[in-house]
Amino acid sequence: MDLQLKGKRALVSGSTQGIGFAIALQLLKEGATVIINGRSTARINEAIAKLKQEVPTADVTGVAADFSNAAEVQQLLDQVKDVDILVNNAGIFEPKPFVEITDEEWLRFFEVNVLSGVRLSRYFFPKMLAKNWGRIIFIASESAIMIPEEMIHYGTTKTAQLSISRGLAELTKGTDVTVNTVLPGPTKSEGVDDFIKKLADADNVSQDQAEADFFKNKRPSSLIQRFATVSEIANLVTYVASPLSAATNGAALRADGGLLRTIF
């Protein structure tokens, strides 16, 4: 299937590894021009080299910015004047007991997970409306709906993304601009690999057994009973970014492995 992305220009925040990198790769495979983002030029250059190994004809560049720093975000916007597709993927997570989460940490999570998408969308959304075409996609999490007891601050920021995305979608009435959210379930990115390794070491079991135990005991409602791959998430995001998804707007789309039991 031709997703009609040739000639489209995309910015993917937080894309030097994990889900963001996989999204950038899929967009490049479909012929889009992609701007990736990471916190350092070195990480960006390394990611660009990997992307070009996969897609030798890739039209890919990068801009460094730490989304906990508003000044660096503005510098990014000064360099990237216009895009057709914005994927708000930048985010942080950290398991921590609720009573130990300080005000500073709450604010840091909102700065990175929520305001990153707010700042980029506030800049690019009016431009998309002016040309009557655009895609804004927030990468949230199933944790937006099923708040994890070990990461309440993280889950709360993901719920906020759902509200922002739906609110922006309301402002697109009668246009060819869409705003949607994708909710990945537990996904095997680099950070999750480290997490599983720690579980395996703590319980003195293999990583495969640690993963099986995690889904049996911590995420028993998952229907696939495994971590999704980053490419499985990227496949959905790439479709939502395409002109073919024109009738999908204001939606919270799940790639959660069936973990969420709610129908809506």
N, C-alpha and C positions, 0 to 999 in steps of 0.2 A: 504494500500500500504506500502510495506517495502522500506524505503528510503535508506537502506544499509549503515547506519551510525554507526552500532555497530563496536567498535574498533577504530573509528576515534577520534582524540583529537582536541578539539576546544578551542580557547581563544576568549572571548567576552569582549571587553572593555566597561566600563561604564554600568555595568550589575547588579547593586544591586537593581535597580527598573526600572519601565517603560518598554520601548521597549526592552532594553538590557536584563532585567530580563526575559521577556517573551521568547526571543530567546534562552536564556540559558535553560529555562524550556522545550521548545519544543525539543531542541537537546538532553537533558537528557532523555526525553520520548522515543526518537528514539534509545537510547542506546549508544550515544556518551559520551565520557569523556569530562567534561567541566571545564575550568578554568575561574572563574568570576573575575571581577575587580571593585573596588570602591576606594574612596579616603581615607578610613580608615578601619582598621581591624575590628572595631566594626560593621560597616555597612556590611562588607563582611560576618562576622559570622552570623549576623541576616538574611541575604539573603540566606546563605547556609542552615540554619535551615528551612526556608520556602520552599526551593527547595526540601529538603529531606522529608518534610511533604507531598509534592505533589508526589514525586518519591522516595519512601523509599530505593530503591536500587541504587540511584544516585551516580555516581562516580564524585564528584564535589569538587573542591578546589578553593582557591582564593588568589589573590595577590593584595595588596594595592599599588596604584600609582596615583598621581595627574598629569594629563596630561598637566598641565600648568608648570610643573617642569621637565625639561629634565633629571636631575639627577635621579629623582624617576622613570622615564620611563626606564632608563638604568638599574636600580635595578630590575625592573620587568623582563627585558630581561635576566638579569643574572640568574634569577630563572626559567624562562620558556625557555628551550633550543630549543624545537621543537614542532610544531603543524601541523595538517593537514588542519585545518580550522581556518581562522582569520576573525573575524567580527569586523570591525572598527566602533563602535557605539558611542564611547565617544564624547560628544558634549555639548555645552552651547547655550542658546538663551536668548535674552532680548529685548523686544520692546523699542526703543529709537529713538527720532527724529534725522535725519541724521546730522544736524548741531551741535548736542550735543555729537556726538560720537568722542571721542578724539583719538589721535594716539595710546595711550596706550591701549585703548579698542579694536581698530582695531587689534593691535598686539596680544592681549590676545585671541581674537576670532580665529585668524589664528593659534596661538600656540596650542590651544585645539582642534579646529574643523578640522584643516588641517594637522598640523605637527604630531598630534597623530597617524593618519593613515599612514603618510609618514614614521615615525620612526619604527613603528611595521612592516610595509610591507617591508621596506628596509632590515630588519633583517631576516624575515621569507621567503620572496619571493625566494631568491637564494636557500634556503634549499628545498623548494617545487619543484623548477626546477630540483635540483639534484636528487630527488627521483621520479621525473616525476608524481607527483600528489599533488594537493592542491587546496584550494578554498580561495580566498580573496574577502570579501564582504564589501563594504562601505555603511553605512546607511546615505544617504543624505536626501533630502526632495523635495517636489514639489516646495519649495521656491528656489531651484537651477535654475528653469526655469521661474517661475512666481515670480520674486523678490518682497517680501512684502515691501511696502513703509515704514512700521513701524519698519522694521528690515533689512535694506539694508546690514549691515555688516554680519549678519547671512546668508542671501541669497547668498552673494558673496562667503562665505566660502564653501557653499554647491555646488556652481557652480565649484569651484576649485576641489572638490572631484570628480566630473564627469570627469574632465580632467585627473586627476591622475589615476583614475580607467581605463579609456580607454587607456591611455598611457602604463600602466603596462600590460594590456591585449595584446597590440601589441607585447610585449616581450615574449608571451607564445606560439607563432606559433609552431605548430607541437608537442605540449606537451599535457599532461592531467591536466595541471594547468589552472584554469579559474579565471578571475577577473571581477566582476560585481558590479553594484551599485543598491541598492533598494531605491526608492523614496517614502517614506510614505507621505500621505496627513495629514491634521489635525488629530491627534490621541489623544485619551483620556488617557494620562499618568498622573502621580501625579501632574506635573507642570501645565498641562492644566486644571486639576480640580480646582486648585487654581485660575488660570486665569479666568475661567468661574464664579467662586464664586465671584470674584471681580466685574466682569461685572454685575452679578445679583444684588449684593449689591448696586452698583452705580445707577442702573436703577430701584431698588426696585421691582424686579420681581423674579420669581422662577428660579432655575438653568436650568430647562428644557426650560423655555421660553427664557432665555439668550442664550442658545445653539441654539435654533431655530432662534432667531434674528441674531446671529452671522453668520449663514449660509445664511440667507436671505439677509443680508446687506453687509457682509464682504467677503463671499465666495459663491456668488450666482451660480457659474458655477459647484459647486459640484453636482454630480448626486445622491449620497446617502443622501445628506442633513443631515449628522450627522458626529460625530467624529468616526473614525475607532477605533476598540479595539486594544490593544497591541498584542493580540493573532493573530488577522488578519494579522498584519505585520509579526509577527514571523512565521506564516505558510509559507509565500512566502520565507522568508530568509532560513528557514530550507530546503525547496526543493532546493534552489539555492546552498546550502552547500552540497547537496548529490551527489553521483556518477550519479544519474539519470539525472542530469542537464548538462551533459557533453557537449551538443551542444549549451549551452547558455554561451557566452563569449563576453566580451566587451560591455555588454548591460546595459542600464539604464532602470530598470524594475519598473513600477509604481504600487503603492498600495495607490493611491491618491483619491479613491472614485470617479473617473471620473472628478476631478476638472480641470485638464489641458485639454484644448481644442485642442491643437496641435496634429496632427496625429502621427508625429515622435518626 
